[in-house]
C-alpha cells in the first residue's frame, strides 16, 4: 500500500487493479433471469468467480442467503461479524480488546480494495453471516504464497456456508 496509512491509491495500476477498480465503480456482475453471467462485458483479467456469485442459496436447514463479492463499504459490517466471533473466545486469536470496530472496519475495507486479494461475503437479509478473505504475498520471491481467513457467525455454522466460501476461494485461486 502507498501513502499515509495505506489509503492513497497507487500512482500506476496493473490491468488486474484497473479491472477491480472498474468493478467498484460499476455494478457488480449479476446473473440474468436464467442464472447466466454476461462475461463478455468484463475484462479477462478481472477476477471473476462464475459459479453462483450473487445467486440466492439455501442452507441445509432452509434459510436463504447470498454469496457475493465483498465491497469496501462492507468493512464495518465485517468488523462487527469478527467482533461477535472473537467474543466467543474460541476462533479468532486477537483478544476482544485488541482492536476497535472503526480501525478494524477501515483495515478490512483496505484489504477488500487491494487488487491482489479476494473477499467474499455470505449475507442473509442484509446481515453478514460469513466471510472469506484470500490475500497473496506481494514479494516477488513469495508471490505464490497466500493466506485464507474464514469467519462464519454463530448460528450459521455447519449448514454449508463455510463450504461455499471455501469453494469460491478455491475457484479464484485457480484463475
Secondary structure, 3 states (H helix, E strand, C coil): CECHHHCECCCCCCHHHHHHHHHHHCCCCCCCCCCCCCHHHCCCCCCCCCCCCCCEEECCCCCEEEEEECCHHHHHHHHHHHHHHHHCCCCCCCCHHHCCHHHHHHHHHHHHHCCCEEEEEEEECCEEEEEEEEEECCCHHHCCCEEEEEEECCCCCCCCHHHHHHHHHHHHHHC
